[in-house]
Amino acid sequence: MISYIKGELADIFIDSIVIENNGIGYGVNVPMTVIDQMPQAGTKIKVYTYLYTREDVMSLYGFLTKDDLRVFKLLITVSGIGPKGALGILSTITTDELRFAIMANDAKTISKAPGIGKKTAEKLIIELKDKLKLEDAISLEPNTEDILVDDADSRNEAIMALVALGYSQQEAFKAVKAAVITKDMDSGEILKLALRKM
């Protein structure tokens, strides 16, 4: 219903912000990671939003990127995780760290979030493993069009090689993501770059 709100940052609280747009102040619940990135009050910002409604509740949840919003929507599809639980997870770890944890079956990292026990974390991994792609977890940051790799095969091979060398899947994902990869690189060259990041 409300895809995003663009306006002036009016107030910052512990777990929410107020954005003023056309004389209306929208209270938006946000992860702690968003609070940490907020500019000064009075600055123009854009937040991607999700409107959660129940019989007695209407809450707006906001994120700085479309990807964060997409992961939030996936999290609330897991039984036992509502919007507050999903917000708690995204306040504790980033979306990429969550992807790494899911790919590596790392329930311990996910269960660090408030209100998320080991069983819920394990259920989350099972339910979301097929919905989160490896390519998303190791994709390069925006604004690096000149160094994008067309397919993920070479990166996948480099990750598998790192795991074979004894690194955990999560460490391997992070190292390959951190490496600056160009179009003409093969898996061996990516592996060398990733090893420097370990």
N, C-alpha and C positions, 0 to 999 in steps of 0.2 A: 504493500500500500504506500509506504513512504520509503523510496529507494535510497535517498540521501538527503541530508540537510546541509545547506551552504549558508553561512552567516557569520555573525560576530560572536567570538567566544566571550560570554558574559561572566561566567563563574566556573571555578574548578573546585571540586570537592574530593574526598578520599577515593570514591569509586564512581563518580559521575561528573558530568559537565552540563552547563546550560549554554545553548546556542540561541542567540536572538536573530530572528528572521522576520522582517516586516512587522515589528512590534510584538511578536509572540516569542516567548522564551521556552524552548524545548528542553526538557530535562532528559538527558541521555545517559544510560548506564554504560560504562566502558571498562575494559580490562585495565589493571594497574599499569600495564605496559604503555597504554595510551596516555594515561595521566602523566607518566614520566616524559612523554614527548610533546606535551602541550606547550604552546607558546604563551606569551603574556595575555592576560585578559584584554579584550579590545581588538585582537587580531582576527582577521577573516580566516575561517577554516571550513573544510568540507569533511563530513563524516558519513560513511555508508551505514545505513540503518536497517534494523529488523524490528517490526512492531509485533510484540507478543501480547495476545489477548486471551483472557479467560473470563468466566462469568463475573468475577469480582476484581480482576486485575487487568490493567493496560499499561505495559511498559515498553519503552523504546531502548534498544541496545545499539551501540554505535562502534564503528571500527574505521581505522585509517585507510585500509585497503579493501578492495573487492575480495581478495583471497582470504583475508581474515574473516570477513563476513561469510564467505562460502564454507569455511571450516567450522565456524560457529553453527551454521545451519545443519551441517553434517553431525556435529556433536549432539545437538538436541534431538536427533532422530534415534539416538541410542537410549534404550529403555533404562530408566534410573538416573538419567542426566537431563535436568531441566536447564533453562536459560542461566540460572544462577550458578549451577555446577559447571556449565560450559564456560561461563565468564571466569569462574575460579581457575579452570584449567588454563585458559588463555592469559590469565594474570600471572600464572606461575611459570609457564613456558611459552615460547613463541610458536607460531604455526609450523615453522620449519622443524623446530626441535620436537614438536608433537609428531610430525611426519616421520622423523628419524626414529623416534621411540616406537611408533606403530610398526614401521618396517623391520625394526630390530627386536620386536616382541618384548620391549622394555616396559613392563607394567610398573616397575619400581619408580621410574621417572614420572609417569603419569599420575601415580597414586600420591605424589607429593602435593598435589592440588587439594585445597580444603574440601572436605566432604566426599572425596573420591577414594574409596578403599581399593584393595588389591583385586577383589573379584570384579568390581565395576570397571577397573582399568583393563582387566583381561577381556571382559565382554566388549569394551570399546575397541580394543585391538582386533578382535575377531570380526566385529560388525563393520569396521571402517577400513580394514586392510585392502579390500578390493575397490574401495571408493576413492582412495588417495593414491595417485600414480607416483611411481618412482621418479619420473621425469619432473614432476612438480617439486619433489623434495630436493633435487639436485640442479634445478633450473637456475640460470644465471639471473642476476638482478636486472630490473628494467634499465633502459638507457645504455645497454651494451650491445646494440644491434650489430656492430662490426665484429663481435667475437662470439656470436651465437653459433651453436653447433646444430646442424640440421637433424641428426638423429642421435639417440642416446646410447647406441651400441658400444661405442668406444668408452664412454663414461661407465657404462654397466660393467664392461670387461675390466676396467681399472678398479672398480669397487670390488669385484670378485677376486681380483689379484691381491688387493690389500687384505681382504678377509682370509685368503689362503696364506698370507704372510703372518697371520696371527692377530690382526687388528679386529676389533668388534665391528659389526655392520654399521653401528652408529658413528664410530670414529671414521670409518671409510667414507660414509656418505658426506660427513662434514668436511673431510679433507678434499674430496673431489669437488664439492660445491665451492670451497674457498679458492681452488686453483683457477687461474685465468686461462681459459681454453679457447683456442682459435679453430677455425673450420678445418684446417689441414692437418690437425694433430691426430695421431693414432693412439691406441690404448696405452702403448709403452711410454709415449711422451707424457700423456696425462698422468700415468702412474708415477713417473719421476717427479712431476710438479706436485702431485698430492703427497708424496713421501716427504717433500720439503716442508709441507704444512703440518705434518704429524708431530 
